[in-house]
Structure formats: structure tokens, C-alpha cells
Amino acid sequence: MKALASTAQVEALNAGGIDIGIMRPHAVHPALEMSHLTTEALLLAIPGDEAEHWPAAPTLASLHGKPFIMYSPYDARPFN
């Protein structure tokens, strides 16, 4: 079975197409129950030769003016 994005999982749950979904926190239909399973960290990966130009504890503000690769605005909307 194809993996479904969060919105598609909620639609499939509401339609009875699937019995359970695993997704990141998502606004759900009141008839659905959600239980927290785990938490995951987001990491910033930079080339080793660039490390000296970054703070030891980077923040989102550290990305200002620097080129970086981001999640897809279509496939991973919550992170974009």
C-alpha cells in the first residue's frame, strides 16, 4: 500500500478506507482520536568546511541570507 500524507490519511480514516494512520500532529476530524507516539528532532546538516562560519547552536535566524535546501511545500507542508 502506498504511504499517504497526513491530509490523505485523515480523509481515508474519515471515509473508512483505512483503520489507523501514523502521521505528524495534524488537525483532525472530531470523530477521530489521536495518541502521541514519539517526538523527533529536526537537524541542520552543513558541510564540514562551513562549520566554522556557523554558531555552535544555530537557530532559524542563522539561516537568514544563507542558501539551504528545504522540505517540499507540497509534500511536507508543515515543515515549509
C-alpha positions as CSV (number, residue, x, y, z in Angstrom):
1,M,0.0,0.0,0.0
2,K,1.2,3.5,-0.8
3,A,2.2,5.8,2.1
4,L,-0.3,8.6,2.5
5,A,0.4,12.1,3.5
6,S,-1.3,13.3,6.7
7,T,-4.2,15.0,5.0
8,A,-4.8,12.0,2.8
9,Q,-4.7,9.7,5.9
10,V,-7.3,11.8,7.6
11,E,-9.5,11.7,4.5
12,A,-9.0,7.9,4.3
13,L,-9.8,7.5,8.0
14,N,-13.0,9.5,7.7
15,A,-14.0,7.6,4.6
16,G,-13.3,4.2,6.2
17,G,-10.6,3.4,3.7
18,I,-8.0,2.7,6.5
19,D,-8.4,1.8,10.2
20,I,-5.3,3.6,11.6
21,G,-2.8,6.3,10.4
22,I,0.6,7.3,11.6
23,M,1.3,11.0,11.0
24,R,2.8,14.1,12.5
25,P,0.4,16.2,14.6
26,H,-2.5,17.3,12.4
27,A,-5.9,19.0,12.8
28,V,-8.2,16.0,12.7
29,H,-11.9,15.4,12.5
30,P,-13.6,15.4,15.9
31,A,-14.7,11.8,15.4
32,L,-11.0,10.7,15.2
33,E,-8.8,10.0,18.3
34,M,-5.1,10.9,18.2
35,S,-2.4,9.5,20.5
36,H,1.1,10.8,20.7
37,L,3.7,8.1,19.9
38,T,7.1,9.8,19.8
39,T,8.9,13.1,19.2
40,E,11.6,13.6,16.6
41,A,14.3,16.2,16.4
42,L,15.0,18.4,13.4
43,L,18.7,18.7,12.5
44,L,20.6,21.2,10.5
45,A,23.3,19.5,8.3
46,I,26.1,21.6,6.9
47,P,29.3,20.8,5.1
48,G,32.2,20.3,7.5
49,D,34.3,23.1,5.8
50,E,31.4,25.6,6.5
51,A,31.1,24.7,10.2
52,E,33.4,27.4,11.4
53,H,31.1,30.0,9.9
54,W,28.1,28.8,11.9
55,P,27.2,29.4,15.6
56,A,27.7,26.4,17.9
57,A,23.9,26.3,18.5
58,P,22.3,27.5,15.2
59,T,18.7,28.9,15.2
60,L,16.3,29.6,12.4
61,A,17.7,33.2,12.3
62,S,21.1,31.6,11.5
63,L,19.7,30.6,8.1
64,H,19.0,34.2,7.0
65,G,20.9,35.0,3.9
66,K,22.3,31.6,3.5
67,P,21.4,29.1,0.8
68,F,19.8,25.9,2.1
69,I,17.6,23.0,0.9
70,M,14.1,23.0,2.5
71,Y,11.3,20.5,2.6
72,S,8.9,20.5,-0.4
73,P,6.0,23.0,0.1
74,Y,3.7,20.3,-1.5
75,D,4.9,17.0,0.1
76,A,5.8,18.3,3.5
77,R,3.7,21.5,4.0
78,P,4.0,21.6,7.9
79,F,7.8,22.0,7.6
80,N,7.9,24.5,4.8
